[in-house]
Amino acid sequence: MLPEGDQQLIEGLRTRNRRALAKTITLLESTRADHRARADALLNALLPETGKAIRLGISGVPGVGKSTFIEALGLHLIAQGHRVAVLAIDPSSSVSGGSILGDKTRMEQLSVHEAAYIRPSPAAGTLGGVAEKTREALLVCEAAGYDVVIVETVGVGQSETAVAGMTDLFVLLQLPNAGDDLQAIKKGVMELADLVVINKADIDPNAATRAQAQITSALRVFNFHGNPAHAGDRWQPRVMQISALKAQGIADFWAAVKDFEARRRARGDFEARRRHQAMAWMWDMVHAGLRHAFDRHPAVRAALPQTLADVDEARIAPSAAARSLLTLFQNPIP
């Protein structure tokens, strides 16, 4: 039985109360052990009410116009009767641990709309720049009745891989002058993309058309050698031109998203992808928990400095050092 306060949070989510949603996500982000236990119980209680939204991952280099695109898309979807949640991951300072959290201020119209919810959160050093609790926040947004959930990455490092692993469709934003074929092929993130969107196409239409042709050519290569999710599928990653600032091409983009969803559902791949993601999420948490416990183990912490020095000076093989530390970790703590 959940405590009365947590039961009130659940009721608030069911009635689409934004304050209850914010308080629930804050609870999820807490590192306190008692808060973690409450959050787990809340998630289990809400689980039957999740999974009804379409989950979009949005990435792109800084300056490509991610916030402008998300705002234009969000306003378009709200006009069609959807409710939109945006989980915007901001890079954290390696010195202070703080983050700019500027996405909410950039999406001025969307952030004040009653049918939208924007939650900026710091990456806080999490692998790939993706906030550790983003997956859980996504489920809570779904339970609160948001039928489109957008996860925006910081656009650097391995964040794209992480976000592609928690969303239904991964979108990569590019600039018209992104570069030639070689540069496009170098970017491993291309292998993850279900849709590539060339933003700011109105600035230089000729460059946008060239970029579209070049990226399309690169994606044909990846269709044979890249993302296994596209193998044998009639869905081919598409390249589109838009102008988010002028809201041009947004309707066509959403039509492509719905086409992607329909094709994947017809083949049974849509739900299979989500089941695979849920299993991968569990193992990610297991690995993270084991690493945390390993780092805090007293015997490991005591032996680690000398072991690192021995490996650095080539006095012991790295594999032997690893097994030695694991043996210490497996022994009961006195």
C-alpha positions in Angstrom: 0.0 0.0 0.0 1.4 3.4 -1.0 1.7 6.2 1.5 -1.1 8.7 1.4 1.2 11.4 -0.2 2.3 9.1 -3.0 -1.3 8.0 -3.6 -2.2 11.7 -4.0 0.6 12.0 -6.6 -0.9 9.1 -8.6 -4.4 10.7 -8.4 -2.9 14.0 -9.5 -1.2 12.3 -12.5 -4.5 10.7 -13.5 -6.2 14.0 -13.4 -3.4 15.6 -15.5 -2.2 17.8 -12.7 1.1 19.5 -13.8 2.2 20.1 -10.2 1.8 16.4 -9.4 3.8 15.5 -12.5 6.7 17.9 -11.5 6.8 16.6 -8.0 6.8 12.9 -9.2 9.8 13.6 -11.5 11.6 15.4 -8.8 11.1 12.3 -6.6 12.5 10.1 -9.4 15.6 12.3 -9.7 16.4 12.1 -5.9 19.4 10.1 -4.9 18.1 9.4 -1.4 17.5 5.7 -0.7 14.1 6.3 0.9 13.0 8.4 -2.1 14.3 5.7 -4.5 12.1 3.1 -2.8 9.1 5.4 -3.0 9.8 6.1 -6.7 10.1 2.4 -7.5 6.7 1.7 -5.9 5.1 4.7 -7.8 6.5 3.5 -11.1 5.1 -0.1 -10.6 1.7 1.4 -9.7 1.7 3.6 -12.8 3.0 1.0 -15.2 -0.4 -0.2 -16.5 -1.1 3.4 -17.6 2.0 3.9 -19.6 3.0 2.9 -23.2 0.2 4.8 -25.0 2.4 7.6 -26.3 4.7 7.8 -29.3 8.2 8.5 -28.2 10.5 10.6 -30.4 14.2 11.1 -29.9 15.6 14.4 -31.3 19.3 15.1 -31.8 21.6 17.3 -33.7 24.6 19.5 -33.2 24.3 22.8 -31.2 22.9 25.5 -33.5 20.9 23.2 -35.7 17.6 24.5 -34.3 16.4 21.6 -32.1 14.4 23.9 -29.8 12.8 25.8 -32.6 11.9 22.5 -34.3 10.5 21.0 -31.2 8.4 24.1 -30.5 7.0 24.2 -34.0 6.3 20.5 -33.9 4.7 20.7 -30.5 2.4 23.6 -31.4 1.4 21.7 -34.6 0.5 18.6 -32.6 -1.4 20.5 -29.9 -3.5 22.1 -32.7 -4.4 18.6 -33.7 -5.5 17.7 -30.2 -2.4 16.0 -28.9 -0.7 16.6 -25.5 3.1 17.0 -25.8 5.8 16.4 -23.2 9.4 17.4 -23.8 12.3 16.0 -21.8 15.2 18.3 -22.7 18.6 17.1 -21.5 21.1 19.9 -20.8 24.8 19.4 -20.5 26.1 19.7 -17.0 29.2 21.7 -15.9 32.1 19.4 -15.0 33.1 21.9 -12.3 29.8 23.0 -10.6 27.5 20.2 -11.7 25.0 22.8 -12.8 23.4 23.2 -16.2 22.1 26.0 -18.3 18.5 24.6 -18.6 17.9 27.0 -21.5 15.5 24.9 -23.6 12.4 26.0 -21.6 13.2 29.7 -22.1 13.8 29.1 -25.8 10.4 27.4 -26.3 8.5 30.5 -25.2 5.1 29.6 -26.8 5.2 25.9 -26.1 6.3 26.2 -22.5 3.2 28.2 -21.5 0.7 26.1 -23.3 -1.6 24.1 -21.0 -1.4 21.0 -23.3 2.5 20.9 -23.1 4.9 20.1 -20.4 8.7 20.8 -20.7 11.1 19.4 -18.2 14.7 20.5 -18.6 17.1 18.4 -16.6 20.9 18.3 -16.2 22.8 15.3 -17.6 24.8 15.3 -14.4 27.7 13.3 -15.8 25.5 10.4 -16.9 26.9 8.2 -19.7 26.3 9.8 -23.1 24.8 13.0 -21.6 21.4 11.4 -21.1 19.9 12.1 -17.7 19.8 8.9 -15.6 16.1 9.2 -14.9 14.9 10.1 -18.3 13.4 6.7 -19.0 11.4 6.9 -15.8 10.3 10.5 -16.4 9.1 9.4 -19.9 6.8 6.7 -18.3 5.4 9.2 -15.8 4.6 11.7 -18.6 2.7 8.9 -20.4 0.8 8.1 -17.2 -0.1 11.8 -17.0 -1.8 11.6 -20.4 0.8 13.0 -22.7 0.5 11.1 -26.0 3.6 12.4 -27.6 6.9 12.4 -25.6 9.9 14.1 -27.1 13.4 13.4 -25.7 16.0 16.0 -26.8 19.6 15.1 -26.5 22.6 17.4 -26.0 23.8 16.4 -29.4 27.3 15.2 -28.3 29.0 12.0 -27.3 27.0 8.8 -27.0 23.7 10.5 -26.1 22.3 9.6 -29.5 22.8 5.9 -28.9 21.2 6.1 -25.4 18.1 8.1 -26.6 17.6 5.9 -29.7 17.5 3.0 -27.2 14.5 4.5 -25.3 12.4 6.0 -28.1 10.2 4.6 -30.9 11.7 6.8 -33.6 15.1 8.6 -33.7 15.3 11.9 -35.6 18.6 13.5 -36.6 18.6 17.2 -37.4 21.2 18.5 -39.9 22.1 21.9 -41.4 22.0 22.5 -45.2 25.8 23.0 -45.3 26.5 19.9 -43.2 29.2 18.7 -45.5 30.0 16.2 -48.3 29.4 12.5 -48.5 32.5 11.6 -46.6 31.5 13.7 -43.6 28.0 12.2 -43.6 29.4 8.7 -43.6 31.8 9.4 -40.8 29.0 10.2 -38.5 28.1 6.9 -36.8 24.9 8.5 -35.6 23.5 8.2 -39.2 23.2 4.5 -38.6 20.7 5.2 -35.8 18.5 7.6 -37.7 15.0 6.7 -38.7 14.4 10.2 -40.1 17.0 12.8 -41.1 15.6 16.4 -41.1 17.5 19.2 -42.8 16.5 22.3 -40.9 16.8 25.9 -42.1 16.3 24.8 -45.6 14.9 28.2 -46.5 18.2 29.9 -45.9 20.0 28.2 -48.8 17.6 25.9 -50.8 20.3 24.8 -53.2 22.6 23.7 -50.3 19.7 22.0 -48.6 18.9 20.0 -51.8 22.5 19.0 -52.2 22.7 17.9 -48.5 19.5 15.9 -49.0 20.9 14.0 -52.0 24.2 13.4 -50.2 22.7 12.1 -47.0 20.2 10.0 -48.9 23.1 8.4 -50.7 24.9 7.7 -47.4 21.8 6.2 -45.9 21.6 3.7 -48.8 24.9 2.4 -47.7 23.8 2.0 -44.1 20.6 0.2 -45.3 22.9 -2.7 -46.3 25.6 -2.4 -43.6 24.2 -0.4 -40.8 21.1 -0.4 -38.5 19.8 -4.0 -38.3 16.4 -2.5 -37.3 16.0 -1.5 -40.9 17.0 -4.8 -42.5 14.3 -6.5 -44.4 11.9 -3.6 -43.6 10.0 -1.7 -46.1 10.7 1.4 -44.1 13.8 3.2 -45.5 15.3 6.1 -43.5 14.1 9.3 -45.1 15.7 12.7 -45.5 13.4 15.7 -45.4 13.8 19.5 -45.7 12.0 21.8 -43.3 12.1 25.4 -41.9 11.2 25.1 -38.3 11.3 28.9 -37.9 8.7 29.3 -40.6 6.8 26.1 -39.6 7.3 24.8 -43.1 7.4 21.0 -43.6 6.2 20.2 -40.1 3.0 18.6 -41.2 4.9 16.4 -43.7 7.3 15.4 -40.9 4.5 14.3 -38.7 3.0 12.3 -41.6 6.3 10.5 -42.0 6.3 9.7 -38.2 2.8 8.2 -38.4 3.8 6.2 -41.5 6.8 4.8 -39.7 4.6 3.9 -36.7 1.9 2.2 -38.9 4.5 0.2 -40.8 6.2 -1.0 -37.7 3.0 -1.9 -35.9 1.8 -3.9 -38.9 5.0 -6.0 -38.8 4.9 -6.3 -35.0 8.2 -4.5 -34.8 6.9 -1.6 -32.8 6.1 -3.5 -29.6 9.0 -5.8 -30.1 11.3 -2.8 -30.1 9.8 -1.6 -26.8 10.1 -5.0 -25.2 13.8 -5.1 -26.2 14.3 -1.6 -24.8 12.7 -2.5 -21.5 15.0 -5.5 -21.1 18.0 -3.4 -22.1 17.0 -0.8 -19.5 16.9 -3.4 -16.8 20.4 -4.7 -17.6 21.7 -1.1 -17.8 20.5 -0.5 -14.3 22.0 -3.8 -13.1 25.4 -2.9 -14.6 25.2 0.6 -13.2 24.3 -0.7 -9.7 27.1 -3.3 -9.8 29.6 -0.6 -10.8 28.4 1.7 -8.0 28.7 -1.2 -5.5 32.1 -2.1 -6.9 33.5 1.4 -6.5 32.2 1.7 -2.9 33.4 -1.8 -1.7 36.0 -1.2 1.1 38.5 -3.8 0.0 38.4 -2.7 -3.6 38.9 1.0 -2.6 41.8 0.0 -0.4 43.5 -2.1 -3.2 42.7 0.1 -6.1 45.5 2.7 -5.9 48.3 0.1 -5.8 46.6 -2.0 -8.5 46.3 1.0 -10.8 50.0 1.8 -10.2 51.0 -1.8 -10.9 49.0 -1.8 -14.2 50.4 1.6 -15.2 54.0 0.4 -14.5 53.4 -2.9 -16.3 54.1 -4.9 -13.2 50.8 -6.8 -13.6 48.7 -7.7 -16.6 45.4 -5.7 -16.8 43.4 -8.9 -17.0 45.0 -10.3 -13.8 44.5 -6.9 -12.1 40.8 -7.0 -13.0 40.3 -10.6 -11.7 42.1 -9.6 -8.5 39.8 -6.7 -7.9 36.7 -8.8 -8.8 37.8 -11.5 -6.3 38.0 -8.8 -3.6 34.5 -7.5 -4.6 33.0 -11.0 -4.4 34.2 -11.6 -0.9 31.8 -10.7 1.9 32.4 -7.3 3.5 33.7 -7.9 7.1 
